[in-house]
Amino acid sequence: MKKIAISLAVLLTLSGPLSATAATQPATTSSVVQISAESIVSLLDKAVASNAKGDKAETVKALQEGTTALETEAKSSTGSLKDKLLGQVGNLKKLLPLAQSGLLKGDVLQKAVSLAKMALGANQVEKLMGGGNLVSKVSGLTSNLNLIKSGLSVLAGNSASQGNSLITSALGGLSKLSKGGPLAKAAEPAVKGQLDSVLGFVKGVL
């Protein structure tokens, strides 16, 4: 009887921490999702930098991890840019065999990464626009607009100039919102229109 009682006590002691771990697991997953966009950008930039240095192993590693992270983000997305994100995932996957063989040219990778970052930034903007006012989201919207802007140089023709103009207007609108107060509230509809124009541009060029 004593052995049985001790066994039950041990099981109860062990089950407590295990249950607590299980209960906290969703919170851990949620925190990963929150930083995933930054992680993706960091990994893709690392792939470009490693490729420029001729570090094949590090290029492959960063590109694989970045592509996987981008694919996870795309598959979890429910917005209108999901297909655009998945398209960029496909483009990056095509470059992996070249990276593994050491035949990946820097400008090819740079362009693919720039377009992927544009799609990611636009997807994040769309997420932030979903529900609630924009005043509390100025910082996130600004950083993601700049992420889109960082990829404009790889576009052909007048697209880069057009995109830059739309993003500059949207950033100007966001600066008004950052001041808060009645004027910010009054300006919000116009800013939403400017952000919609940027998203429409991204969908058109990707």
TIMAR-942177 format. One record per residue (C-alpha): residue number from 1; x negated, y negated, z; residue in three letters. Coordinates in pm, whole numbers, always signed. Layout:
<atoms>
<atom><n>NUM</n><u>X</u><v>Y</v><w>Z</w><res>Ala</res></atom>
...
</atoms>
This chain:
<atoms>
<atom><n>1</n><u>+0</u><v>+0</v><w>+0</w><res>Met</res></atom>
<atom><n>2</n><u>-283</u><v>-236</v><w>+88</w><res>Lys</res></atom>
<atom><n>3</n><u>-448</u><v>-171</v><w>-250</w><res>Lys</res></atom>
<atom><n>4</n><u>-120</u><v>-247</v><w>-430</w><res>Ile</res></atom>
<atom><n>5</n><u>-75</u><v>-570</v><w>-234</w><res>Ala</res></atom>
<atom><n>6</n><u>-429</u><v>-680</v><w>-313</w><res>Ile</res></atom>
<atom><n>7</n><u>-379</u><v>-600</v><w>-683</w><res>Ser</res></atom>
<atom><n>8</n><u>-60</u><v>-810</v><w>-693</w><res>Leu</res></atom>
<atom><n>9</n><u>-237</u><v>-1097</v><w>-521</w><res>Ala</res></atom>
<atom><n>10</n><u>-519</u><v>-1085</v><w>-775</w><res>Val</res></atom>
<atom><n>11</n><u>-274</u><v>-1077</v><w>-1067</w><res>Leu</res></atom>
<atom><n>12</n><u>-79</u><v>-1375</v><w>-931</w><res>Leu</res></atom>
<atom><n>13</n><u>-402</u><v>-1569</v><w>-880</w><res>Thr</res></atom>
<atom><n>14</n><u>-515</u><v>-1499</v><w>-1235</w><res>Leu</res></atom>
<atom><n>15</n><u>-178</u><v>-1569</v><w>-1392</w><res>Ser</res></atom>
<atom><n>16</n><u>-164</u><v>-1919</v><w>-1244</w><res>Gly</res></atom>
<atom><n>17</n><u>-460</u><v>-2070</v><w>-1432</w><res>Pro</res></atom>
<atom><n>18</n><u>-372</u><v>-1879</v><w>-1749</w><res>Leu</res></atom>
<atom><n>19</n><u>-23</u><v>-2025</v><w>-1747</w><res>Ser</res></atom>
<atom><n>20</n><u>-159</u><v>-2371</v><w>-1683</w><res>Ala</res></atom>
<atom><n>21</n><u>-398</u><v>-2331</v><w>-1976</w><res>Thr</res></atom>
<atom><n>22</n><u>-115</u><v>-2224</v><w>-2203</w><res>Ala</res></atom>
<atom><n>23</n><u>+95</u><v>-2515</v><w>-2086</w><res>Ala</res></atom>
<atom><n>24</n><u>-176</u><v>-2767</v><w>-2164</w><res>Thr</res></atom>
<atom><n>25</n><u>-260</u><v>-2620</v><w>-2504</w><res>Gln</res></atom>
<atom><n>26</n><u>-9</u><v>-2833</v><w>-2702</w><res>Pro</res></atom>
<atom><n>27</n><u>-158</u><v>-3149</v><w>-2549</w><res>Ala</res></atom>
<atom><n>28</n><u>-503</u><v>-3043</v><w>-2670</w><res>Thr</res></atom>
<atom><n>29</n><u>-369</u><v>-2977</v><w>-3019</w><res>Thr</res></atom>
<atom><n>30</n><u>-194</u><v>-3314</v><w>-3022</w><res>Ser</res></atom>
<atom><n>31</n><u>-513</u><v>-3501</v><w>-2931</w><res>Ser</res></atom>
<atom><n>32</n><u>-696</u><v>-3329</v><w>-3217</w><res>Val</res></atom>
<atom><n>33</n><u>-429</u><v>-3441</v><w>-3462</w><res>Val</res></atom>
<atom><n>34</n><u>-465</u><v>-3801</v><w>-3342</w><res>Gln</res></atom>
<atom><n>35</n><u>-834</u><v>-3814</v><w>-3428</w><res>Ile</res></atom>
<atom><n>36</n><u>-819</u><v>-3594</v><w>-3735</w><res>Ser</res></atom>
<atom><n>37</n><u>-821</u><v>-3882</v><w>-3984</w><res>Ala</res></atom>
<atom><n>38</n><u>-1137</u><v>-4028</v><w>-3831</w><res>Glu</res></atom>
<atom><n>39</n><u>-1295</u><v>-3684</v><w>-3820</w><res>Ser</res></atom>
<atom><n>40</n><u>-1216</u><v>-3621</v><w>-4186</w><res>Ile</res></atom>
<atom><n>41</n><u>-1372</u><v>-3951</v><w>-4292</w><res>Val</res></atom>
<atom><n>42</n><u>-1680</u><v>-3881</v><w>-4083</w><res>Ser</res></atom>
<atom><n>43</n><u>-1726</u><v>-3534</v><w>-4232</w><res>Leu</res></atom>
<atom><n>44</n><u>-1678</u><v>-3650</v><w>-4590</w><res>Leu</res></atom>
<atom><n>45</n><u>-1920</u><v>-3938</v><w>-4542</w><res>Asp</res></atom>
<atom><n>46</n><u>-2169</u><v>-3694</v><w>-4391</w><res>Lys</res></atom>
<atom><n>47</n><u>-2137</u><v>-3472</v><w>-4699</w><res>Ala</res></atom>
<atom><n>48</n><u>-2217</u><v>-3766</v><w>-4927</w><res>Val</res></atom>
<atom><n>49</n><u>-2513</u><v>-3876</v><w>-4714</w><res>Ala</res></atom>
<atom><n>50</n><u>-2652</u><v>-3522</v><w>-4689</w><res>Ser</res></atom>
<atom><n>51</n><u>-2620</u><v>-3472</v><w>-5062</w><res>Asn</res></atom>
<atom><n>52</n><u>-2806</u><v>-3796</v><w>-5126</w><res>Ala</res></atom>
<atom><n>53</n><u>-3092</u><v>-3666</v><w>-4907</w><res>Lys</res></atom>
<atom><n>54</n><u>-3097</u><v>-3335</v><w>-5091</w><res>Gly</res></atom>
<atom><n>55</n><u>-2990</u><v>-3139</v><w>-4783</w><res>Asp</res></atom>
<atom><n>56</n><u>-2789</u><v>-2863</v><w>-4951</w><res>Lys</res></atom>
<atom><n>57</n><u>-2701</u><v>-2670</v><w>-4636</w><res>Ala</res></atom>
<atom><n>58</n><u>-2569</u><v>-2976</v><w>-4452</w><res>Glu</res></atom>
<atom><n>59</n><u>-2384</u><v>-3095</v><w>-4763</w><res>Thr</res></atom>
<atom><n>60</n><u>-2203</u><v>-2763</v><w>-4796</w><res>Val</res></atom>
<atom><n>61</n><u>-2122</u><v>-2748</v><w>-4424</w><res>Lys</res></atom>
<atom><n>62</n><u>-1983</u><v>-3102</v><w>-4405</w><res>Ala</res></atom>
<atom><n>63</n><u>-1792</u><v>-3068</v><w>-4732</w><res>Leu</res></atom>
<atom><n>64</n><u>-1635</u><v>-2738</v><w>-4625</w><res>Gln</res></atom>
<atom><n>65</n><u>-1533</u><v>-2874</v><w>-4286</w><res>Glu</res></atom>
<atom><n>66</n><u>-1407</u><v>-3202</v><w>-4432</w><res>Gly</res></atom>
<atom><n>67</n><u>-1205</u><v>-3028</v><w>-4700</w><res>Thr</res></atom>
<atom><n>68</n><u>-1051</u><v>-2788</v><w>-4448</w><res>Thr</res></atom>
<atom><n>69</n><u>-959</u><v>-3076</v><w>-4218</w><res>Ala</res></atom>
<atom><n>70</n><u>-807</u><v>-3272</v><w>-4507</w><res>Leu</res></atom>
<atom><n>71</n><u>-606</u><v>-2968</v><w>-4613</w><res>Glu</res></atom>
<atom><n>72</n><u>-474</u><v>-2927</v><w>-4258</w><res>Thr</res></atom>
<atom><n>73</n><u>-372</u><v>-3293</v><w>-4256</w><res>Glu</res></atom>
<atom><n>74</n><u>-204</u><v>-3259</v><w>-4596</w><res>Ala</res></atom>
<atom><n>75</n><u>-8</u><v>-2949</v><w>-4503</w><res>Lys</res></atom>
<atom><n>76</n><u>+116</u><v>-3108</v><w>-4181</w><res>Ser</res></atom>
<atom><n>77</n><u>+230</u><v>-3420</v><w>-4367</w><res>Ser</res></atom>
<atom><n>78</n><u>+596</u><v>-3468</v><w>-4450</w><res>Thr</res></atom>
<atom><n>79</n><u>+563</u><v>-3796</v><w>-4638</w><res>Gly</res></atom>
<atom><n>80</n><u>+564</u><v>-3884</v><w>-5006</w><res>Ser</res></atom>
<atom><n>81</n><u>+183</u><v>-3864</v><w>-5027</w><res>Leu</res></atom>
<atom><n>82</n><u>+157</u><v>-3497</v><w>-4935</w><res>Lys</res></atom>
<atom><n>83</n><u>+108</u><v>-3383</v><w>-5294</w><res>Asp</res></atom>
<atom><n>84</n><u>-152</u><v>-3655</v><w>-5354</w><res>Lys</res></atom>
<atom><n>85</n><u>-348</u><v>-3534</v><w>-5052</w><res>Leu</res></atom>
<atom><n>86</n><u>-327</u><v>-3173</v><w>-5165</w><res>Leu</res></atom>
<atom><n>87</n><u>-449</u><v>-3281</v><w>-5508</w><res>Gly</res></atom>
<atom><n>88</n><u>-758</u><v>-3437</v><w>-5355</w><res>Gln</res></atom>
<atom><n>89</n><u>-815</u><v>-3121</v><w>-5150</w><res>Val</res></atom>
<atom><n>90</n><u>-814</u><v>-2926</v><w>-5476</w><res>Gly</res></atom>
<atom><n>91</n><u>-1067</u><v>-3163</v><w>-5631</w><res>Asn</res></atom>
<atom><n>92</n><u>-1302</u><v>-3129</v><w>-5335</w><res>Leu</res></atom>
<atom><n>93</n><u>-1273</u><v>-2750</v><w>-5335</w><res>Lys</res></atom>
<atom><n>94</n><u>-1388</u><v>-2746</v><w>-5698</w><res>Lys</res></atom>
<atom><n>95</n><u>-1710</u><v>-2915</v><w>-5591</w><res>Leu</res></atom>
<atom><n>96</n><u>-1802</u><v>-2657</v><w>-5327</w><res>Leu</res></atom>
<atom><n>97</n><u>-1960</u><v>-2406</v><w>-5572</w><res>Pro</res></atom>
<atom><n>98</n><u>-2172</u><v>-2689</v><w>-5717</w><res>Leu</res></atom>
<atom><n>99</n><u>-2278</u><v>-2793</v><w>-5368</w><res>Ala</res></atom>
<atom><n>100</n><u>-2369</u><v>-2435</v><w>-5281</w><res>Gln</res></atom>
<atom><n>101</n><u>-2583</u><v>-2403</v><w>-5593</w><res>Ser</res></atom>
<atom><n>102</n><u>-2748</u><v>-2741</v><w>-5539</w><res>Gly</res></atom>
<atom><n>103</n><u>-2611</u><v>-2880</v><w>-5865</w><res>Leu</res></atom>
<atom><n>104</n><u>-2372</u><v>-3137</v><w>-5719</w><res>Leu</res></atom>
<atom><n>105</n><u>-2450</u><v>-3484</v><w>-5850</w><res>Lys</res></atom>
<atom><n>106</n><u>-2418</u><v>-3768</v><w>-5603</w><res>Gly</res></atom>
<atom><n>107</n><u>-2186</u><v>-3987</v><w>-5809</w><res>Asp</res></atom>
<atom><n>108</n><u>-1943</u><v>-3698</v><w>-5864</w><res>Val</res></atom>
<atom><n>109</n><u>-1918</u><v>-3627</v><w>-5493</w><res>Leu</res></atom>
<atom><n>110</n><u>-1898</u><v>-3998</v><w>-5408</w><res>Gln</res></atom>
<atom><n>111</n><u>-1603</u><v>-4049</v><w>-5642</w><res>Lys</res></atom>
<atom><n>112</n><u>-1417</u><v>-3741</v><w>-5516</w><res>Ala</res></atom>
<atom><n>113</n><u>-1469</u><v>-3847</v><w>-5154</w><res>Val</res></atom>
<atom><n>114</n><u>-1361</u><v>-4205</v><w>-5227</w><res>Ser</res></atom>
<atom><n>115</n><u>-1035</u><v>-4088</v><w>-5385</w><res>Leu</res></atom>
<atom><n>116</n><u>-973</u><v>-3847</v><w>-5097</w><res>Ala</res></atom>
<atom><n>117</n><u>-1022</u><v>-4130</v><w>-4847</w><res>Lys</res></atom>
<atom><n>118</n><u>-778</u><v>-4347</v><w>-5043</w><res>Met</res></atom>
<atom><n>119</n><u>-514</u><v>-4075</v><w>-5026</w><res>Ala</res></atom>
<atom><n>120</n><u>-581</u><v>-4019</v><w>-4657</w><res>Leu</res></atom>
<atom><n>121</n><u>-563</u><v>-4391</v><w>-4575</w><res>Gly</res></atom>
<atom><n>122</n><u>-236</u><v>-4429</v><w>-4765</w><res>Ala</res></atom>
<atom><n>123</n><u>-90</u><v>-4127</v><w>-4590</w><res>Asn</res></atom>
<atom><n>124</n><u>-180</u><v>-4276</v><w>-4252</w><res>Gln</res></atom>
<atom><n>125</n><u>-24</u><v>-4611</v><w>-4348</w><res>Val</res></atom>
<atom><n>126</n><u>+297</u><v>-4434</v><w>-4446</w><res>Glu</res></atom>
<atom><n>127</n><u>+300</u><v>-4249</v><w>-4112</w><res>Lys</res></atom>
<atom><n>128</n><u>+255</u><v>-4573</v><w>-3918</w><res>Leu</res></atom>
<atom><n>129</n><u>+538</u><v>-4738</v><w>-4109</w><res>Met</res></atom>
<atom><n>130</n><u>+780</u><v>-4464</v><w>-4009</w><res>Gly</res></atom>
<atom><n>131</n><u>+994</u><v>-4588</v><w>-3720</w><res>Gly</res></atom>
<atom><n>132</n><u>+943</u><v>-4875</v><w>-3479</w><res>Gly</res></atom>
<atom><n>133</n><u>+811</u><v>-5223</v><w>-3542</w><res>Asn</res></atom>
<atom><n>134</n><u>+480</u><v>-5294</v><w>-3709</w><res>Leu</res></atom>
<atom><n>135</n><u>+351</u><v>-5547</v><w>-3457</w><res>Val</res></atom>
<atom><n>136</n><u>+221</u><v>-5275</v><w>-3227</w><res>Ser</res></atom>
<atom><n>137</n><u>+55</u><v>-5094</v><w>-3519</w><res>Lys</res></atom>
<atom><n>138</n><u>-147</u><v>-5378</v><w>-3671</w><res>Val</res></atom>
<atom><n>139</n><u>-483</u><v>-5228</v><w>-3575</w><res>Ser</res></atom>
<atom><n>140</n><u>-411</u><v>-4885</v><w>-3722</w><res>Gly</res></atom>
<atom><n>141</n><u>-260</u><v>-5029</v><w>-4038</w><res>Leu</res></atom>
<atom><n>142</n><u>-557</u><v>-5262</v><w>-4086</w><res>Thr</res></atom>
<atom><n>143</n><u>-817</u><v>-4987</v><w>-4049</w><res>Ser</res></atom>
<atom><n>144</n><u>-634</u><v>-4759</v><w>-4292</w><res>Asn</res></atom>
<atom><n>145</n><u>-587</u><v>-5034</v><w>-4549</w><res>Leu</res></atom>
<atom><n>146</n><u>-963</u><v>-5089</v><w>-4532</w><res>Asn</res></atom>
<atom><n>147</n><u>-1009</u><v>-4715</v><w>-4581</w><res>Leu</res></atom>
<atom><n>148</n><u>-805</u><v>-4736</v><w>-4901</w><res>Ile</res></atom>
<atom><n>149</n><u>-1002</u><v>-5043</v><w>-5006</w><res>Lys</res></atom>
<atom><n>150</n><u>-1331</u><v>-4857</v><w>-4961</w><res>Ser</res></atom>
<atom><n>151</n><u>-1245</u><v>-4630</v><w>-5253</w><res>Gly</res></atom>
<atom><n>152</n><u>-1141</u><v>-4895</v><w>-5505</w><res>Leu</res></atom>
<atom><n>153</n><u>-1485</u><v>-4925</v><w>-5664</w><res>Ser</res></atom>
<atom><n>154</n><u>-1455</u><v>-4582</v><w>-5829</w><res>Val</res></atom>
<atom><n>155</n><u>-1141</u><v>-4679</v><w>-6022</w><res>Leu</res></atom>
<atom><n>156</n><u>-1155</u><v>-4762</v><w>-6391</w><res>Ala</res></atom>
<atom><n>157</n><u>-1032</u><v>-5072</v><w>-6571</w><res>Gly</res></atom>
<atom><n>158</n><u>-839</u><v>-5338</v><w>-6384</w><res>Asn</res></atom>
<atom><n>159</n><u>-710</u><v>-5095</v><w>-6124</w><res>Ser</res></atom>
<atom><n>160</n><u>-974</u><v>-5191</v><w>-5868</w><res>Ala</res></atom>
<atom><n>161</n><u>-890</u><v>-5560</v><w>-5902</w><res>Ser</res></atom>
<atom><n>162</n><u>-517</u><v>-5492</v><w>-5876</w><res>Gln</res></atom>
<atom><n>163</n><u>-559</u><v>-5271</v><w>-5572</w><res>Gly</res></atom>
<atom><n>164</n><u>-786</u><v>-5524</v><w>-5402</w><res>Asn</res></atom>
<atom><n>165</n><u>-530</u><v>-5800</v><w>-5456</w><res>Ser</res></atom>
<atom><n>166</n><u>-246</u><v>-5592</v><w>-5307</w><res>Leu</res></atom>
<atom><n>167</n><u>-453</u><v>-5486</v><w>-5007</w><res>Ile</res></atom>
<atom><n>168</n><u>-575</u><v>-5842</v><w>-4943</w><res>Thr</res></atom>
<atom><n>169</n><u>-215</u><v>-5964</v><w>-4938</w><res>Ser</res></atom>
<atom><n>170</n><u>-112</u><v>-5687</v><w>-4699</w><res>Ala</res></atom>
<atom><n>171</n><u>-407</u><v>-5761</v><w>-4468</w><res>Leu</res></atom>
<atom><n>172</n><u>-307</u><v>-6126</v><w>-4468</w><res>Gly</res></atom>
<atom><n>173</n><u>+45</u><v>-6029</v><w>-4368</w><res>Gly</res></atom>
<atom><n>174</n><u>-84</u><v>-5811</v><w>-4088</w><res>Leu</res></atom>
<atom><n>175</n><u>-293</u><v>-6098</v><w>-3952</w><res>Ser</res></atom>
<atom><n>176</n><u>+32</u><v>-6294</v><w>-3908</w><res>Lys</res></atom>
<atom><n>177</n><u>+188</u><v>-6003</v><w>-3721</w><res>Leu</res></atom>
<atom><n>178</n><u>-112</u><v>-5983</v><w>-3488</w><res>Ser</res></atom>
<atom><n>179</n><u>-24</u><v>-6328</v><w>-3350</w><res>Lys</res></atom>
<atom><n>180</n><u>+305</u><v>-6194</v><w>-3215</w><res>Gly</res></atom>
<atom><n>181</n><u>+610</u><v>-6400</v><w>-3125</w><res>Gly</res></atom>
<atom><n>182</n><u>+913</u><v>-6498</v><w>-3336</w><res>Pro</res></atom>
<atom><n>183</n><u>+703</u><v>-6578</v><w>-3642</w><res>Leu</res></atom>
<atom><n>184</n><u>+560</u><v>-6226</v><w>-3645</w><res>Ala</res></atom>
<atom><n>185</n><u>+905</u><v>-6076</v><w>-3624</w><res>Lys</res></atom>
<atom><n>186</n><u>+1024</u><v>-6294</v><w>-3910</w><res>Ala</res></atom>
<atom><n>187</n><u>+725</u><v>-6196</v><w>-4124</w><res>Ala</res></atom>
<atom><n>188</n><u>+765</u><v>-5821</v><w>-4072</w><res>Glu</res></atom>
<atom><n>189</n><u>+1004</u><v>-5750</v><w>-4365</w><res>Pro</res></atom>
<atom><n>190</n><u>+764</u><v>-5917</v><w>-4608</w><res>Ala</res></atom>
<atom><n>191</n><u>+470</u><v>-5722</v><w>-4467</w><res>Val</res></atom>
<atom><n>192</n><u>+660</u><v>-5396</v><w>-4509</w><res>Lys</res></atom>
<atom><n>193</n><u>+712</u><v>-5489</v><w>-4872</w><res>Gly</res></atom>
<atom><n>194</n><u>+341</u><v>-5557</v><w>-4914</w><res>Gln</res></atom>
<atom><n>195</n><u>+252</u><v>-5222</v><w>-4758</w><res>Leu</res></atom>
<atom><n>196</n><u>+502</u><v>-5045</v><w>-4984</w><res>Asp</res></atom>
<atom><n>197</n><u>+332</u><v>-5207</v><w>-5283</w><res>Ser</res></atom>
<atom><n>198</n><u>-5</u><v>-5073</v><w>-5169</w><res>Val</res></atom>
<atom><n>199</n><u>+138</u><v>-4722</v><w>-5129</w><res>Leu</res></atom>
<atom><n>200</n><u>+296</u><v>-4743</v><w>-5473</w><res>Gly</res></atom>
<atom><n>201</n><u>-39</u><v>-4846</v><w>-5619</w><res>Phe</res></atom>
<atom><n>202</n><u>-220</u><v>-4552</v><w>-5457</w><res>Val</res></atom>
<atom><n>203</n><u>+40</u><v>-4306</v><w>-5585</w><res>Lys</res></atom>
<atom><n>204</n><u>-5</u><v>-4450</v><w>-5932</w><res>Gly</res></atom>
<atom><n>205</n><u>-383</u><v>-4418</v><w>-5949</w><res>Val</res></atom>
<atom><n>206</n><u>-424</u><v>-4077</v><w>-5782</w><res>Leu</res></atom>
</atoms>
